[in-house]
Amino acid sequence: MKQAIVSANANVVIEDSPIPTPSDNELLVKVMIAGTNPKDWKFPTIETPHNSGDDVAGIVEAVGPGVWEFAKGDRVAGVHAFPDPGGAYAEYAILPAHQTFRLPPNISFEEGATVPLAALAASFGLFYTLELPSAWNGHPLNPTPLLVYGASSAVGSYAIKLALSCGIHPIVAVGSANSSFVEPLLVAEEGDVLLDYTAYHDPQDLADAIREAFEMAGIHRGRTPYALDAVSLPGTFDKVVSKAMAGPPINGRKPHLAVMLPGQDYSSVDGSIQVSEVYTGVAHQGGNVGRRFAYLACRMFSLGLREGWLPPHPHEVREEGLEVLQEVLQMSMRGKIHGKKIVLRVAE
């Protein structure tokens, strides 16, 4: 089979490799569409060159021992277990069964490939890290304010969709003109609002606007106890999110900020805030708790896609497949992809 190997600076080499064999609780999937993510070029800068793709949508070719929910021919999507072999940038990929979900008939492979890693990361951020009320433990009885920075990103937009499905309000989403697809999802009557960060020339002004939005929604002093920063770069978590959240404990607890890029220096965040790094690898490296959480989340993705409350992310399909992977990843490196996910057609 053909597979793409990614190295530093998003350089890509296409090579011939044997088709992998699924082990216990794994599926071999014929890749129809592979999704791309920023992590796919970030991690090869420090790791050995490898097939770094994680988002798979395709058809089950074979199942390993212990797999009981899936069979050959099933239409599925899922998250490859990075950094194991068998990544998404190939004609065949390996998916753990607990990180795989069925694609309902109303969802195409192209749409399905936008979901897996971003939605799973958002789930770990909201429900595992911040411990917000989830779809499987009931809607909150009281207002549960949430700040989401990076509304047009895949992780940010899925965080908003998942939070809305769980009755979490008010949500203050920070995005840009590229976030227009998010605004119709928000519930103005519950205090939800989208702020365009480009309208604010000073980070403090944006932080003040965030507090004002929460205050208008009835939140005391406009301070949210929960935030997810899907961008997680200097200038977002320290100069905006930190300033919007800083202050004394809320209901006896520090305000809690979930950041999506592990390994960065977050010491510039105000000391009154608890900062937690979201690591999606817990799904396959964190023992039974992480594995079971991922299993529940992925089953909810199927339901959300079928019922319509988890709409796929805006996307662009590159028909040239793996041959344009280097171009796409280098576009991502240069910050040229906004408000959409680029997916690659690997097979017809």
C-alpha angles and dihedrals in degrees: 000000000000119000134173121233115205122205137170117322089021093284110165133202122188112217140173114251137169117265106259124241119231116241128203112327093001134119130214106219129192101228113232096165129013120200123216127223135182090244088064091073098028099061098046087063089072103022135066110279109272147147095286101179119120109170112088132176117175150096125305109249099177140347130222128228114297097027110128106154099059136052138183111291097029117137107233146159128201152145120273114227101253126239095018120104118268101064128175098261094084142072089260129028138186120237128184108237093233090056094049130087136183119256110231117230093257093060124079125215088250091056093041093055090063093062117056112073097024095048092044091049090049090050093051089048097050106032106021101036104027091030093221119169108280136202090264099050104044139268119287116262093211133043109287108195117208131184116205116189114196101036095173094052117096093243093046096048093046089049089056093047093048093046091050091051088057096050095253112160151204098034120185107197119193116204141117141247086300089065096066091112089063098055097072089056094058122093109227092189088063093050097260114152140171117223121198106221091201089069090066119072095188124052091222090057090054091047089051090049090053091053091046091052092052091045091052087053090057100262113145110257088345094273119144120206091207134053136163117199107200091180098047098182130134105276094041108052096033107031100035115014095038093050092047093052104034119118144076122331118289113226089347096308135096115251106264124226121191114203123196103210111073119207099035125125106259096169091113091069112105111270092234089071128078110225120200126183115224112225114184090189086081084083091074104012102041101074126241097330095058093040093051092046091053090047092055093044094051092050088053090053090060091050093046092050091048095047095040102239092109103051116186120260119261108268148177121219118219106204093195090075122194091358091075097041093104091051092049096047092047090050087055091049090054092049094247098133116082133170095354143067121234114222128189126224105227098169138010 
